[in-house]
Amino acid sequence: MPGFCFSIDYTKEQLISELSSHDFKSLKNLDLLNESTIGSEFISPEMYEVIKTSINDKDLTRLFMMNPINKQKLWELALIKTKMWKSYDKLDVFIIPHAFGSLLNEKIKTFANMWTPHCGIKFNFSNKLPAEITIQINANGVNSSLIGIESLGKTPSMHLGVGNATDIKIQRAVLHEFGHALGCIHEHQAPTSGIQWDKPAVIRACALERWTPQMVQHNIFNKYNSDITNSRFDPDSIMIYPIPAYFTTNGYSVSWNTVLSSTDKTFINKAYSLI
């Protein structure tokens, strides 16, 4: 599985703190979040009334008294909203100087802005700091990105292992990592994926790329429990890893996706139209 990528996100404790201080300070924000999950049953009528009362009373005690299952759902629902770029229509991007030539920078710029028509955010590649996203280039094929606004103040916030890569591999890596930079998580970690992992096989293969079992658990096996991914599992998503048949117990596989799927475009448009 060449071209590994890993993402980094907050602990659940940080998420619930952001949830309390940002998303649920007004009924308007609560209603926007509720509307974005209609049909998914993640905010039940009972939960909605508890949160509404907490807002009206300016008392978050009830929120923290929720049972563990409901708290878990709220943590996951908070994830994408707390990490998205509210009030931004442009993000400055700085590529740390490297030895792979200026043409590579132009390719990264072109591929990154393939997201722009669907989310409304333009990536402005700058030759100076500060920048919202800072990229370090290498040639080891390992890619990573902080998620959404976690990139602020981090240098680098993204690694692209595409120094000697072909154009199609550069496109794949850039689209995937900039998906993370916009707030997306891995599609194979969606609750609806149903992938039957052969966990020992995956761990063995990832160990060859110097991944620890903990990294594999975080980036491959763990599932999210909310509508922060496409509402239906999308094997064509740019946010899914390629999955060889020997990674699964039933021979299921996913190809190496290199373009935004129609569902990727619809999802990111919906996500950014609701904040």
ABEGO torsion letter per residue (X at the ends): XBGBBBBBBBBAAAAAAAAAAAAAABAAAAAAAAAAABGAGABBAAAAAAAAAAAAAGBAAAAAABBAAAAAAAAAAAAAAAABBBGBABBBBBBBBBAAEAAAAAAAAAAAAAAAAAAGBBBBBBABOBBABBBBBBAAGBBBBBBEAAABGBOBABBBBAAABBAAAAAAAAAAAAAAAAGBBBAAABAAAGBBBBAAAAAAAAAAAGBBAAAAAAAAABBBABAABBABBBAABAABBBBBAAABAAGBBBBBBABBBAAAAAAAAAAAAAX
